[in-house]
Amino acid sequence: MNAGGSGAVLKRERVRDHILELIESLSPGDAIPSERSLCAALHVSRPTLRAAVDELVAAGLLVREHGRGMFVAPEKITQELVSDQQAMAVPQASGAWTSRLLEFTTIAAGARVGRKLHLSPAADIVYVARLRLVDGAPMAIEHLHIPADLVPALTAQELEAGDLYDHLQHRHGIEVSEAVQTIEPTVVSQAEAKILGVPHLSPALLFERLTSDTDGRAVEYVHSIYRGDRYRIVTRLTLGLSAGQGQPAPTGSLPGIPPGVLPQREPVVLTAQGDVHADR
């Protein structure tokens, strides 16, 4: 083991822990001490301090403003997913979520989307791109694909306001029943960075979801890009309890996943800082 290298890592961790304690004691938008003050207080070099600060900026916990200093970043969006014997129910994600349409048109499904929706590549689908915002701040870009013959009267108003799955059920006679969703890390393209207001190649999360109705038809394919600096997922597993002995599940709906769509497994709690409200 390289003792010198190990010491440098531990020193950076000590600096990081100290700054995290500062962040936890302050409120979003509050300034933290200057680099010079922190270096003097912690007896570390400026490169060591900056390495720790850079990690916290990349993690979305600090914001560095040129000429002004460093500030506590806005709180991340939090929601919780809890399973019980019957289904999964989720409280509404925090913050005021709104949608802004970027594109709304009818196009041919193409080979890839057609395979996912079990359609001919030439079949028409409704394609929607929309920006999701929390308290007015851009959070995610969503790309929705829905078989056109299922929603001939879908309107822009339905895509910008209210719950999309409610609209599908009450206005279009589609009752969603099940969804399979994958999540993987990615980075934003130049175009996505411009829309989300983040630097090019910033970390992000890619969500892909295929939703089916009560008849087993594929009714929606979605892929969404969520800001990595405002979204994280934490899994809490309850061990040693038989089904039904965990805490009661809260009510509500998970943004982007219809209530009750996930099959029962082991008792699990997911906390998502951000909004999976992909297509709601």
Secondary structure, DSSP 8 states (H G I E B T S, - for coil): --HHHHHHHHHHHHHHHHHHHHHHHS-TT-B---HHHHHHHHT--HHHHHHHHHHHHHTTSEEEETTTEEEE-----EEEEEE-SS-EE----SS-EEEEEEEEEEEE-HHHHHHHHT--TTSEEEEEEEEEEETTEEEEEEEEEEEGGG-TT--HHHHHSS-HHHHHHHHH---EEEEEEEEEEEE--HHHHHHHTS-TT-EEEEEEEEEEETTS-EEEEEEEEEETTS-EEEEEE--S--TT-S-----S-BTTB-TT-S---S-EEEEEES---TT-
